[in-house]
């Protein structure tokens, strides 16, 4: 592998000399550093991914990943042999998104071999931190929905629950965000450009998935979907290890491929290269990009294809596994299916699971409607993640008939039977039927309402925070609640304490363990409550502050590296990182910053010295076609350029846009934050989970009473939360008053807008963005998200932040109370509740 320092490509580092004494021997299960180093070296030799004689950080990463994977594969195989023997009921979690983040740090942390691998790499002349940096985040998700799914998988494995995740293996993910003078630009994510060492392709797990075609009716009355185009779904499995447990579950990702028979050799030899490989090209499109633009007919078809591809492949896999499992009397009868299988739909994207399960049971397995319906409704449950109308999917009936004719027949039948049942059992709801039905024929283009299909067909529907679930029951699904009062539940989201404090903030974790005299809190977050008794302890205050400072310094180095902006760790680090969306109100944040900048400019040097110096960081991706969101990104960049280069104020205020926000960036940003902004219009954020990550890391929140903020504030105490803004119950009335011309803007709000219009931040035309805040009604006007209404109370809350931060003892106490009040927000608690109250599955621990 390394013959000399020169051939190593690291002349002068001595890496070759350091590791020359380490033999290349396969020792896949060792926990001893020297033997681990041998195993890493073995993989560099015998699982080579690069030309020989180089062992630079990139090569070291892939060899290290292969070494860790050895151990994971052993646990993985043991887990599925055990599940096979015990034959428990299993959960199958279907999600269009997973935001896994880096696997190496998580795997060696969960396997409890972090220090051993750090020592092993030292013996090979490398630092673990440098090697870890070589891993690219898997680009399988966009935001909170995908990150939640990944936290859930971690908790399922840690709790030893028999469960699978199912998703798609996107080649380019959403996009890589590039920040330039024009604002956000999008480039393809290159996470698979080389390959991922964590996935195992299962060449024996492959299922056909059909599109288009037509329905044949047989003389017996049975129906069959035939013709059309068929692609192959190939399984790629990623191991999901639990924390300090042998259980290792699977995330199964599907890739679409065409078979060799679909390649037309005659056309190719005739020079018609594109025509020869048409189906291959169409198959590749299915998993190319997460959420392809759907403004065109082709875009809509591709999105629907993606969703159906996930549902069909996953269900065929689930059914095949069920049929393989036999007890002493032979195959399980179909009535046993819901006793062995729980399917959770993560939002409406996998809704086609419902008609596809019906089709497979009736058309392939020969069951009658009633039996198939009974099985489907006892198996499937649905999590709602939003009350935003644009996110409650509605698909054109025309597009559905074209792509999935058999499924549309089944959906029509479900709708017909639902209407008949309601009319006979609840005639009082007759006037509600148009909005309760699955099929909406009353729009210019008739649609299928996916959320309605989920509610009608699932045994349980849950929201993801108490406020959100209450809104679902009182407003969005109120009519269904009157029919099925017990169908609706709340499952407040959670986060995995492993990734979101134990591994990303080792200094703070060490202090918590020291003061609690146990590290059991990592799997039992309720123990954090015991920190409260030390909240006034000056020794703890000193340690806490130094741990927070270490995280701030690390973040400052990162910001300098990726943006070129130098920030001072002694300033208040004020952070808002999340998807850029008008309802999340990054615009409110930046307007507040602009007002602060203007006031600082007007102060004397002496007055500035009495202010609380701040570094404001905003990060997140704006969807490629979301114009106003992209304008907000541009405004943050322009404000930063002006403020950061202004010598009068840049010691008291800096503004940074954090580029290409992803899980690995979050692992740097969240531990380093002191104030975090969760400022959505009340009633619009279903839950939020980054608020939980910030709170757990001792960061204080400025926020509205929205989503999980409500419960976070209850848990950590009103005094430790900077509250502002209208409450959810007042929002409709405030919008109505606005429409009637009754809004009186705060002078500070007008001043901030006027400052932008003055050209202070450059020549870009911000009028369309500012006009969204003006007028009383009309498309893109009328300040639908109440930025103007909430601005004065937001600025008042920010003044309270400034005052609190000056009192160091008070601030650190609040920070400790924030962490100690985060007990409830573990995804272990959330998943335990799902397991008990929705899935009816129990622990199946590998002995």
Buried (B, 14 or more C-beta within 10 A) or exposed (E): BBEEBEBBBBEEBEBBEBBBEBEBEBBBEBBEBBBBBBBBBBBBBEBBBBEEBBBBBBBBBBBBBBBBBBBBBBBBEBBBEBBEEEBBBBBBBBBBBBBBBBBBBBBBBBBEBBEBBBBBBBBBBBEBEEBBBBBBBBBBBBBBBBBBBBBBBBBBBBBBBBBBBBBBBBBBBBBBBEBEEEBBBBEBBEBBEEEBBBBBEBEEBBBEBBBBBEBEEEEEEEBBBEEEBBBBBBBBBBBBBBBBBBBBBBBBBBBBBBBEEBBBEEBBEEEEEEEBBBBBEBBBBBBBBBBBBBEEEEEBBBBBBBBBBBBBBBBBBBBEBBEEBEEEEEEBEBEBBBEBBBBBBBBBBBBBBBBBBBBBBBBEBEBEBEBBBBBBBBBBBBBBBBBEEEBBBBBBBBBBBBBBBBBBBBBBBBBEBBBEEBEEEBEEBEEBBEEBBBBBEEEEEBBBBBBBBBBBBBBBBBBBBBBBBBBBBEEBBEBBBEBBEEBBBBBBBBBBBBBBBBBBBBBBBBBBBEBBEEBEBBBBBEBBBBBBEBBEBEEBBEBBBEBBBBBBEBBBBBBEEBBEBEBBBEBBBBBBBBBBBBBBBBBBBBBBBBBBBBBBBEBEEEEBEEBBBBBBBBBBBBBBEBEBBBBBBBBBBBBBBBBBEBEEBBBBBBBBBBBBBBBBBBBBBBBBBBBBBBBBBBBBBBBBBBBBBBBBBBBBBBBBBBBBBBBBBEBBBEEBBBBBBBBBEBBEEBBEBBBEEEBEBBEBBEBBBEBBEEEBBBEBEBEEBBBBBBBBEEEEEBBBBBBBBBBBBBBEBBEEBBEBBEEEEEBBBBBBBBBBBBBBBBBBBBBBBBBEEBBEBEEBBBE
